[in-house]
Amino acid sequence: MSWLAWPGLLAIAMGIQAIGFAVGWPAVFFNIAYLVLAVSLYILERTMPHEPVWNDNDGQTFANIAHTLTSKGVVEAAVIFSTVIGISTYVTPAAEPGYGIWPRTWPMAIQVALAITLAEFGLYWAHRLAHEWPWLWRFHAVHHSVTRLWIVNTGRFHFVDSFKSIAIGMAILLSLGAPMEVLIWLSAITAFVGMLTHCNVDMKFGPLSWWFNTPELHRWHHSKDLREGNKNYSENIMLWDHVFGTFYNARDYRPPVDIGIKEEMPAGFLQQLAWPFRRRA
């Protein structure tokens, strides 16, 4: 079960999403896929947790959900769909056949793989700069202030941090003329991988962690030790971490249980929203 959980659940979620495209209801079936994934992972977190102590209440459930609603939508990727559709109405040529240099005649699976690779470049640098630039870190710190990883804090992002990442990641594909179906596939896969990445489930990955952003890698990214924490910036695939030398996976050691940030983050949701604006660089 530990070996099958990550690839199996991702495949199920993507299969449900594919059915949605086939019947013409991709957004509806995305919500179904996301719910199936969330319920499955919640059960696994209780039956086979990676860190049992992370199942203890940290008092942040309301704040986690509130951040998800403000930065991601009713479910994590709802606002991503809205943003993509909204942007495309302004970049109207992107919806027209033949716009840009995007290879629209290629099989959809290859187009999606290309979109993940190209968008990942923008997502990687948006994430890395959020760690290395103090004035961006103050917003990203809201996400890293969690003291445990589980599915409910998957979408815990300050809305400014979320907007920045979405804008940079999608801008690359929009400028190349990628069609809406490709953009929605990218958004869905990013949402599925994001929840899997943050889950507190005992999983094994082997060579999968060399290619994909797995919980094994992301737990190192949440370390308080910046030699470990300022690594593994990728969202879906680890290509750009390998290229730019930020890939990290210490297989001989276990990722730390004590995660979070060294700064003091207020406990309340509204106070967390205001914290980046009030905090000195």
C-alpha positions in Angstrom: 0.0 0.0 0.0 2.9 2.4 0.8 4.3 1.8 -2.7 1.0 2.0 -4.5 -0.7 4.9 -2.7 1.0 7.9 -4.5 1.0 6.8 -8.1 -2.4 5.0 -7.7 -4.3 7.9 -6.2 -2.8 10.3 -8.8 -3.8 8.0 -11.6 -7.3 7.7 -10.2 -7.7 11.5 -10.0 -6.4 12.0 -13.5 -8.7 9.3 -14.8 -11.7 11.0 -13.3 -10.5 14.3 -14.8 -10.2 12.6 -18.2 -13.8 11.4 -18.0 -14.8 15.0 -17.3 -13.2 16.2 -20.5 -14.8 13.3 -22.4 -18.3 14.3 -21.3 -17.7 18.0 -21.6 -17.7 18.8 -17.8 -14.1 19.2 -16.8 -14.7 21.6 -13.9 -17.4 19.4 -12.4 -15.3 16.3 -12.6 -12.3 18.1 -11.3 -14.3 18.7 -8.1 -15.3 15.0 -8.0 -11.6 13.9 -8.5 -10.4 16.4 -5.8 -13.0 15.2 -3.3 -12.2 11.5 -3.9 -8.5 12.3 -3.5 -9.1 14.3 -0.3 -11.3 11.6 1.3 -8.9 8.8 0.4 -5.9 10.7 1.8 -7.8 11.7 5.0 -8.5 8.0 5.7 -4.9 7.0 5.0 -3.6 9.7 7.3 -5.6 8.1 10.1 -4.7 4.5 9.3 -1.1 4.8 8.1 0.4 8.2 9.1 3.9 9.2 8.2 4.2 11.1 11.5 1.5 10.1 14.1 2.2 13.3 16.0 1.1 15.3 12.9 -2.4 14.0 13.4 -2.7 16.0 16.6 -4.7 19.2 16.5 -2.5 22.3 16.0 -5.3 24.9 16.3 -4.9 26.0 12.7 -7.7 24.1 11.0 -9.9 27.2 10.6 -7.0 29.3 9.4 -6.0 26.6 6.9 -9.4 26.4 5.5 -9.9 30.2 5.4 -6.6 30.6 3.5 -7.6 27.9 1.1 -10.9 29.7 0.4 -9.3 33.1 -0.1 -6.3 31.9 -2.1 -7.5 28.8 -3.9 -11.3 28.9 -4.1 -14.0 26.6 -2.7 -11.7 23.7 -3.4 -8.0 24.2 -4.0 -7.9 24.8 -7.7 -11.2 26.5 -8.3 -9.6 30.0 -8.4 -6.9 28.6 -10.7 -9.6 27.7 -13.2 -11.2 31.1 -12.8 -7.9 32.9 -13.2 -7.0 31.1 -16.4 -10.4 31.7 -17.9 -10.3 35.3 -16.8 -6.9 35.9 -18.3 -7.8 34.3 -21.5 -10.7 36.7 -22.0 -8.2 39.5 -22.0 -5.6 37.7 -24.0 -8.2 36.9 -26.6 -5.9 35.6 -29.3 -4.9 32.8 -27.0 -8.3 31.2 -27.6 -8.0 31.4 -31.4 -6.6 28.5 -33.4 -3.1 29.2 -34.8 -2.2 31.8 -32.2 1.4 31.7 -31.0 3.7 28.8 -31.6 2.0 26.2 -29.4 1.9 22.7 -31.1 -1.9 22.3 -31.1 -1.8 19.3 -33.5 0.2 17.2 -31.1 -1.6 14.5 -29.0 -3.1 16.1 -25.9 -1.0 13.9 -23.5 2.2 15.3 -25.1 0.8 18.9 -25.0 0.1 18.5 -21.3 3.6 17.1 -20.6 5.1 20.0 -22.5 2.9 22.5 -20.5 4.0 21.0 -17.2 7.6 21.3 -18.2 7.4 24.9 -19.3 5.1 26.1 -16.6 7.3 24.4 -14.0 10.1 26.8 -15.0 7.9 29.8 -13.9 6.6 28.0 -10.8 10.1 27.0 -9.8 11.4 30.5 -9.9 8.3 32.0 -8.3 8.7 29.6 -5.4 12.5 30.0 -5.2 12.3 33.8 -5.2 9.7 33.6 -2.4 12.3 32.0 -0.3 15.3 34.1 -1.3 13.7 37.6 -1.5 12.7 38.9 2.0 9.8 41.0 0.8 8.3 37.9 -1.0 9.2 35.6 1.9 6.9 37.5 4.3 3.9 36.3 2.2 5.2 32.8 1.6 6.0 32.4 5.3 2.3 32.0 6.0 2.4 28.7 4.2 5.7 27.5 5.9 4.5 28.5 9.4 2.6 25.2 9.8 4.0 22.8 12.4 2.6 19.7 10.7 1.8 18.6 7.2 -1.6 17.2 6.3 -4.2 17.6 3.5 -6.0 20.5 5.1 -3.0 22.9 4.9 -2.3 22.1 1.3 -4.0 25.3 0.2 -2.7 27.4 3.1 -1.2 30.3 1.1 -1.4 34.0 1.5 -3.5 35.3 -1.4 -0.7 37.6 -2.6 1.7 34.6 -2.7 -0.9 32.5 -4.6 -1.5 35.2 -7.2 2.2 35.7 -7.9 2.7 32.0 -8.6 -0.4 31.6 -10.8 0.5 34.7 -12.8 4.1 33.6 -13.5 3.3 30.0 -14.3 0.4 30.7 -16.6 2.0 33.6 -18.4 4.5 31.3 -20.1 1.8 29.1 -21.6 -0.6 32.0 -22.5 2.2 33.8 -24.3 2.8 30.6 -26.4 -0.8 30.3 -27.2 -1.6 27.1 -25.3 -5.3 26.1 -25.6 -7.7 26.2 -22.6 -7.8 22.4 -22.3 -4.1 22.3 -21.7 -4.3 25.0 -19.1 -7.1 23.3 -17.2 -5.1 20.0 -17.3 -2.1 21.8 -15.9 -4.2 23.3 -13.1 -5.8 20.0 -12.2 -2.6 18.1 -12.1 -0.9 20.8 -10.0 -3.9 20.6 -7.6 -3.7 16.8 -7.3 0.0 16.7 -6.8 -0.2 19.5 -4.3 -2.5 17.6 -2.0 -0.5 14.4 -2.4 2.7 16.4 -1.6 1.3 17.7 1.7 -0.4 14.5 3.0 0.7 12.8 6.2 0.7 9.3 4.8 3.4 6.7 5.1 4.4 6.2 1.4 7.4 4.8 -0.4 8.7 6.3 -3.7 12.0 4.9 -4.8 13.0 6.4 -8.1 9.7 8.4 -8.4 11.2 11.0 -6.1 13.9 11.7 -8.7 11.4 12.7 -11.3 8.3 13.9 -9.4 7.6 16.2 -6.4 6.6 13.6 -3.8 5.9 14.0 0.0 9.3 12.6 0.6 10.9 15.6 -1.0 8.5 18.2 0.2 8.9 17.3 3.9 12.6 18.3 3.5 11.4 21.6 2.0 9.5 22.4 5.2 12.6 21.9 7.4 13.6 24.8 9.6 17.2 24.1 8.6 17.6 26.2 5.5 20.2 23.8 4.1 17.3 21.5 3.7 14.4 23.9 3.5 15.8 26.0 0.6 15.6 23.0 -1.7 13.0 21.2 -3.8 11.1 24.2 -5.1 9.3 22.4 -8.0 5.6 21.9 -7.9 5.1 18.8 -10.1 8.3 17.6 -11.7 11.8 18.0 -10.4 13.5 18.9 -13.6 14.5 22.5 -12.7 15.7 21.6 -9.3 18.1 19.2 -10.9 19.1 21.8 -13.5 19.7 24.6 -10.9 21.2 22.4 -8.2 18.4 22.7 -5.6 17.3 19.0 -5.5 17.7 17.4 -2.1 16.8 14.0 -0.8 18.9 12.6 2.1 17.8 9.0 1.9 19.9 7.9 4.9 18.0 10.3 7.2 14.4 10.9 8.0 12.9 14.4 7.3 12.4 16.4 10.5 9.2 16.2 12.5 9.7 19.7 14.0 8.9 21.9 11.0 7.9 25.5 10.6 9.6 28.9 10.6 11.8 30.8 13.1 9.6 33.9 12.9 6.6 34.2 15.2 3.3 33.8 13.2 0.1 34.9 14.8 -2.5 32.2 15.3 -5.6 34.0 13.8 -6.4 34.0 10.2 -7.0 37.8 9.8 -3.8 38.5 11.7 -1.9 36.2 9.4 -3.3 38.0 6.4 -2.1 41.3 7.8 1.2 40.0 9.1 3.2 40.3 5.8 2.2 43.9 5.4 3.1 44.9 9.0 6.3 42.9 9.2 9.6 44.6 8.6 11.8 43.0 5.9 
